[in-house]
Amino acid sequence: MATVLGDEIDVLAKAKRAIAGDYVPSDSEPYMSEAQLDYYGRLLQEWKKLILSAAQDTLQSLQDGPIREPDLNDRASSETDWGIELRTRDRQRKLISKIDSALRRIEEGEYGYCEVTGEPIGLGRLSARPIATMTVEAQEAHERREKISRDD
């Protein structure tokens, strides 16, 4: 699990480097200004592009041929690696729908605001998790309610 999350963070970091320029969203400008919305829109688009590129690479590797390891242990290890890779791609497929949702929220003027409280999510949280839909407090409350309902 840590490696999957690590991969997600690495891809987001690559997206940030790809759109790097002089601009970084700051608290000194109006919240969700045109510049901030443009920055997050470009970041989300680049993140999505990198995920789709990695998925295409995985698909190409799968099409290149089956695993042909002569040693059973090597074959088992390769199959395990492929299983992890495919689970990662499935997780990223779900992430793409969240990215698309965030892009839609930008277009509709809802991006950056909590879907529960309507309060600003905050630039720090959005920089760390551009697909965030709730403030930290609302997310924590949601997770507590979810845990309680699971325990029942």
CORSULGI-V470660 format. One record per residue. N is the residue number from 0. RES is the residue in one letter. SS is DSSP state (alpha for helix, beta for strand, coil for the rest). PHI is phi in whole degrees, 0 to 359 (none if undefined). PSI is psi in whole degrees, 0 to 359 (* if undefined). Layout:
n: <N/N>
res: <RES/RES>
ss: <SS/SS>
phi: <PHI/PHI>
psi: <PSI/PSI>
This chain:
n: <0/1/2/3/4/5/6/7/8/9/10/11/12/13/14/15/16/17/18/19/20/21/22/23/24/25/26/27/28/29/30/31/32/33/34/35/36/37/38/39/40/41/42/43/44/45/46/47/48/49/50/51/52/53/54/55/56/57/58/59/60/61/62/63/64/65/66/67/68/69/70/71/72/73/74/75/76/77/78/79/80/81/82/83/84/85/86/87/88/89/90/91/92/93/94/95/96/97/98/99/100/101/102/103/104/105/106/107/108/109/110/111/112/113/114/115/116/117/118/119/120/121/122/123/124/125/126/127/128/129/130/131/132/133/134/135/136/137/138/139/140/141/142/143/144/145/146/147/148/149/150/151>
res: <M/A/T/V/L/G/D/E/I/D/V/L/A/K/A/K/R/A/I/A/G/D/Y/V/P/S/D/S/E/P/Y/M/S/E/A/Q/L/D/Y/Y/G/R/L/L/Q/E/W/K/K/L/I/L/S/A/A/Q/D/T/L/Q/S/L/Q/D/G/P/I/R/E/P/D/L/N/D/R/A/S/S/E/T/D/W/G/I/E/L/R/T/R/D/R/Q/R/K/L/I/S/K/I/D/S/A/L/R/R/I/E/E/G/E/Y/G/Y/C/E/V/T/G/E/P/I/G/L/G/R/L/S/A/R/P/I/A/T/M/T/V/E/A/Q/E/A/H/E/R/R/E/K/I/S/R/D/D>
ss: <coil/alpha/alpha/alpha/alpha/alpha/alpha/alpha/alpha/alpha/alpha/alpha/alpha/alpha/alpha/alpha/alpha/alpha/coil/coil/coil/coil/coil/coil/coil/coil/coil/coil/coil/coil/coil/coil/coil/alpha/alpha/alpha/alpha/alpha/alpha/alpha/alpha/alpha/alpha/alpha/alpha/alpha/alpha/alpha/alpha/alpha/alpha/alpha/alpha/alpha/alpha/alpha/alpha/alpha/alpha/alpha/alpha/alpha/alpha/coil/coil/coil/coil/coil/coil/coil/coil/alpha/alpha/alpha/alpha/alpha/alpha/alpha/alpha/alpha/alpha/alpha/alpha/alpha/alpha/alpha/alpha/alpha/alpha/alpha/alpha/alpha/alpha/alpha/alpha/alpha/alpha/alpha/alpha/alpha/alpha/alpha/alpha/alpha/alpha/alpha/alpha/alpha/coil/coil/coil/coil/beta/coil/coil/coil/coil/coil/coil/beta/coil/coil/alpha/alpha/alpha/alpha/alpha/alpha/coil/coil/coil/coil/coil/coil/coil/alpha/alpha/alpha/alpha/alpha/alpha/alpha/alpha/alpha/alpha/alpha/alpha/alpha/alpha/alpha/alpha/coil>
phi: <none/297/289/295/296/299/298/297/293/299/294/297/297/297/297/297/294/294/260/305/203/281/272/223/304/223/288/280/250/302/297/57/293/302/295/293/298/296/301/292/296/294/298/296/297/293/300/298/299/294/296/295/295/296/295/295/298/296/299/297/296/294/284/293/146/287/289/235/270/290/273/299/293/296/295/298/296/296/294/296/300/294/299/296/300/292/295/298/295/294/297/290/299/292/295/299/295/290/296/300/295/295/296/295/296/298/299/270/78/257/293/93/242/297/285/264/259/81/280/299/287/109/294/299/293/292/291/282/217/300/263/302/243/224/294/302/297/295/295/297/297/299/293/296/298/296/295/297/291/290/288/286>
psi: <319/324/325/314/320/318/318/318/319/317/319/319/320/319/319/319/323/327/6/139/206/339/133/128/139/159/350/352/163/140/132/45/171/319/319/316/320/316/309/327/315/321/314/319/316/320/313/317/317/321/314/324/316/322/321/320/318/315/317/319/321/324/340/340/164/166/124/62/127/327/133/322/319/320/316/319/317/319/323/316/318/322/317/317/316/323/322/315/325/319/319/330/318/326/323/321/326/323/315/321/319/320/322/319/325/313/325/359/18/353/139/357/141/133/346/309/340/1/157/137/323/140/323/314/318/328/324/326/82/346/6/139/354/154/165/316/315/322/317/317/319/315/324/315/320/318/317/317/331/323/338/*>
